[in-house]
Amino acid sequence: MKERIKQFLTLPFLSDRRVLLGIWTLLSLVGMLKLHRSHNNFLIFKGVYWHTVNGTSLYAAYPSEYSDVNHYGPLFSLIIAPFALLPEWAGMLLWLLFLSGWLFASIYWSGLRKSQQVYIYWFCGFTLLTALFMQQFNIAIAAIILSSFFLIEKEHEGWAAFFIVLGTLVKLYGIVGLAFFFFSRHKLRLTLWLAVWSVILFLAPMAISSPDYIIGQYHEWFTCLVEKNTHNLNSFAQNISLLGFVRRTTGHADYSDLWLIIPGMALFALPYLRFSQYKNLAFRETILASVLLFVILFSTGSEASGYVIALLGVCIWYTAAPWKRGKWAIALMVFVFILSGMGNCDLIPKTIRHDYIQTYALRALPISIVWLWLCYELCTKDYTPIEKVDAHE
């Protein structure tokens, strides 16, 4: 049986990117099942464009249009514009295809080996579907962070800066792209492009509104994010992070998250002192994996749809190492897939899913273990490529 499984997994069609693109496209179509049932997020996104055009607040409640409120920056109005102008069903369909296509292309055009890409496409597919059901921009955030890293790797600092600023002005998460600054061979060029794109993208929404309106909305956005952070602390659907996991499992709420965030940032930064490892691509890719995990583990805004970002990081960690992974790593990947990847799935009994996984933010547990393991490796392991032995020797 074991040999048959191995033979099946090595079938060529399973690693054919055209097949994988077809599957990811199919997932986007499946995401349309939420139309008219649970597409509130898409209605919020559409509203960002129309409220910008009409000059009304982007962060006020509009109960006659949708529930909840918008938390994205004014720049998002230009991203969603082509989809907001279409009939609702067409706009949502193309939005889902756009999101999954953006991430698929970012992985394809990255510097990751084909074997790494194929692994990601399969491993992250289920979590991608969860994000598609929620029409969430987190799919694009994963693509933005990945693109920021590999554009710096390819010495395209101008475009890397574009994605870093784009992600920052839309959902703040993109700012973590600055973590790759130390790997740039052209740091001055990157700094200048960051300044240029910051000005251009800050002003861009004014093309469909006015300067006073956009400046005012950026002020409102800041206030909105501060209020949302307070709300997220005890939110059932938010804070599915290491912060939320500790807060919910201990039952304590009267402490500051800084007690976790500051040590977390120190542990995250520690590997940067290993300057001799910078030359190894595997080391830099593992830093990328750390960034993708950190942004979910240490954010009170982490939600179910954001786990596509975390699982992308887990896959890169597992495949980037120049050494062979052992049985414990494989077992951990299974744990990640079942709990972090499928934690919101209806295949898991509702009692377990609601009373334990969601109540105690248990989806954060496997990826927290991965991140701690990753940090240990970054601080102790040698990422120098292992030379392959000639088969004739």
N, C-alpha and C positions, 0 to 999 in steps of 0.2 A: 504493500500500500504506500509506504514511504517513497519508494522509487517511482511509483506511478504519479504521485503528487509532484515530485521533482520534474518528471518528464512533462507533465502538464504545464508547470510554471515556466518551462523553457520554450514553450511553443512560440514561434515567431510573431503570431498575430497579437499576443499579449503585450509585446513591446513595440508594436507598430504605432507610431504617433498619430497616424490617420485614424486608427481604431480608437485610440484614447481620446482624440479630439471629438470623434463621433459620440463617445460615451459622455464626455463633459457637456456636449451640446444637448444630448438627450436629458441630462440632469437639469439643464436650464428649462427645457420644455416641461419636465415634471414639476419644476418650481412654479409653473403657471397654474397648477391645481389650487393654489391659494387665492387665485383671482376671485374677487367677490366674497371671499370667506375670511381671509386674514392678510390683506394687502395694505394694512394701515401705514406701514413704513413707506411704501411707494407713494401713497397719497401725501404724506408729510414731505417727501422729497419733491414732488411736483409743486407743492405749495411754496417751497423755497424760491422757485423760479417766479411764480405768479405774484407772490408777495413782494419780491424784489422789484418786479416791473411796476407794480401798483404802489410801491412806496410805503407799504405797511410793515409792521414789525415782523421780523423773522422768528421771534422767540416768544410771542404771545400765544395763548391757547385759542384754537379755532374749532370748538366742539361741533359746529355744523359741517366741518370739512373732514376732520379726523380727530382721533383721541391722542393724548400725549402732546408733546411740543417738539419743535426742531432743536437740535443741538449742534448743527453743523455751521461752519463759517460762511460768510456771504459769498465767497468764491465758489461754493458748491452750486450756486444758482446757474453758473455757466456750464458746469459739468452736466447737470440734469436737464438743461434747456432743451436739447433735441428730443428728449423723451417726454418732456412735459407738454410739448406742442402737439404730440400725436394723440389719437384716440387712446383711451385708457388701456385697453387690452394690448394694442400694438406697442404703446410706450413701455408697458411693463415687460412684455416679451423681449423687446430689443434691449431693455435695461438688464435683464437677467443674462442674455447672450453676451452683452457687452462686458459684464462683470466677470463671468467665467472665462470668456475669450481673452480678457486682459490678463488674468492670472495665468492662463494656459500659455499665452505668448511670452509672458515674462519668464516663466520657467524654461520655455523652449529656447529663448534667446539669451538666457543666462550662461554663465561659464560652467554650470554644473555638467558633469558627465552624463551621457545618455542613460546609463544605468540608474543614476541618482534621480534623473527626471522621471523615468518610468516608475520608480518606487514611489515618488511623490504623487504622481497622477493617480495611482491605485490607492495608496494609503489615505490620501486626503479627500478622496471622492465623496465619501459618506458625510464628512464634516462640511464639505462644500455644499452639499444638498441642503443641509440644515440652514446655512447662511442664505442660500437661494430662496428657501421657503420664507425667509424673513426679509428678502430683497435688500440685504444689508451691504453697505459700502465697505465693510471690513474685508471683503474679498479683494477689493481694489487696494486697500491698505497693505495687505500681504504682498501684492504685486509691486506697490510703490517702494516698500522697504527692500524687497529683493532687488528691484531695479537700481535703487540708490547704491547698493553695494557693488553690483557687477558693472555698473557704468563707471564707478571709480576704479574698479579693477582693470577696465579696458581703457582707462585714461580719458574718458569722456566726461570731464568734470562739469561742463556746462549743463549737460542733460541730467547728470546726477543731482546737481544743485536744483534744477527745475523740479524734480520729483520730491526732493526733501522739502522744499518750500510749499509745493502743492499739497503734500500730505499734512504739513503743519497748519496751513491756512484753511484746510477743510475739516480736519478732525484732530489736530495736535499730535496724533501718534507718529506722523511722518517725521517729527523732529528727532526721533531716535536714529535717523539716518546720519546724524552728526557723529554718531559713534564710530563711523567708518572714516572719519576725517584723518586719523593717524595713518591710515593705509594709503592715502593719496600720495602720488609722486609729484603732484603739482598743487600744493596746499594754498599758495597765494592765488592761483587761478580759481580754485574751488571757492575760496573766500570771496573773491570779487564777483563770481557768478551767483553766489548766495545773496549778495547784496543787490545785484541787478534783478534777479528773479523776485526777490522780496518786494521790490518797488513795483515791478510790472504786474505781478499777480495780486498785490494789494489793491492796485488801481483798476485792474481788469473789470470787476463787476460794475464799475461806474459807467461802463459802456451801455448798460441797460437800465441805469438808474441815475443817481446823482452823487457827487462827492460828499455832500453833507449827510445824505442818507447812509452811504456805505460806512463812513467814519462812525456815525452814530450806532450802526448795527454791530460794528466791531466792539464798541463799548458794551452794548447789550449782551453780546456773545460772551465776553469775559465774565460778566455778572451771572449769566445763565450757567456757565460751567462751574463757577464757585458754588452756586446753589445746588447744582446737580451732584457735585461731589458729596455734599452733606446728605442729600437724599439717598445716594447710592449705598451709604454705609449700612443701612438696614433694609435695602431693597431685596426682594426675593429673586427678581430677574437679573439684577445687576450684581457687581462685586463677586463674580464667580472667579475669584482669584486666590492667590496665597493669602492675601490680606483678609478676604472674606472667609476663607477656610478656617483660619486661626480664630477670627472673631466669632464665627458661628459654633465651632466645635468646643471652644472654651466657655462660651456663654457670657464672656465679658464684653462690655461695650464702652466702658469708661476709660479708655486709653487712646493715645494717639497712634495712628498707623506709622508715624515716623520711627517708632521703636522697631519696626520691621523694615521700613523703606531705607533708612540710613545704613544699617548693616548689609542690606541687599545691594545697595549701590556700591558699597565698599568691596563686597565680594565680586560684583560685576566688573569693577574697575581693576581689581588686582592682576588679572592676566595681562593687562596692558603694560605691565612692568617687565614682561618677558620679551624684550626687544629682539633678542636673538631668534625668536620664533616667527617674527613678522614675515620673514622671507618664505615661509611655508604656506601654501595655499590652503591646506587642510586646517591650519591654525586659524587663518582669517575666516574661513567658512564656518568654523565652529564659533567664532565670535559672532558671526551673522546669526547662527542658531540661537546663541545666548540672547541677542537683541530681540529676536522674534518671540522668545519665551518670556523675557523680562517684561516686555510691554503688556503682556496679559497677566502675568503673576503679580505685578505691583501696580495695578490700576484698579480703582474702585469702579470704573466704568466697564470692566470686562463682562461680557455677556455671552450667551450660547453661540451666537454667530461669529464671535471673535476667535473661536477656537480653531478656525481654519488658519489663522496666523500662527498659533502655538504649534499645531500639528505640522505645519511646514517647517518650523524650527526643529521639531523632534526628528523629522526625516533627515534633515541636513546634518544634525548631530550624529545620527546613526550611520549615515553613509559617507561622511567626510573623513572619518578617522583612517589613517594609513595602515592601521592594524586590524586584524580580524576580530569582529565582535563575538563575545562568548554567549553561553546559554542564558546568563542572567540578563544581559542586554536584550536578547530576543524575548525573554519572558516579560521584561519591562515594556517592550514595544507592544506586546499583546495586551498588557494591562492598560497602556495608553489608549489603544484602539477601542477597547471595550468600554472603559469608564470615561475617558476624556472625549473620545470620538463619538461614542454612541450613547452618552449619558442622557441625552434628551430624546432618545428614540422610543417609539411606542412598542418596540420589541421587548423592552425592559418593563416588567410589571409596574403598573402605576404606583402601587404602594412603595416599592423600592425607589422608583424614580422620583416621586414627590417627597416622601417622608424622609429619605436619606440623602440621595444624590443631590437634589436641588436644595433641600433644607440646610445641609451642611457644606454646600459648595464642594462636594467631593470630586467633581471633575478636575479641580485644580490639583488634587493630590498626586496623580501619576506624573504630570508635567513638572510639578515641584521637585519630585525625586529626580527626574531627568535633568533639570536645571542644576541641582546640587551636584549630581554626578558629573555633569558637563563642566561645572566650575572647578571641580577637583582635577579633572583631566587637563583643563586649560592651564592650571597652576603647576602641574607635575609632569605631564607627558611630553615626549619629544615627537613633534609632528613632521619630522623629516621624512620624505617619501621613502618607502621600503623598496629597494631595487628588486625587480623581478629576476629570478634565476633562469638562465637560458635552459631550455628543455633538453638541449643536446649535451650539456655539461654534466 
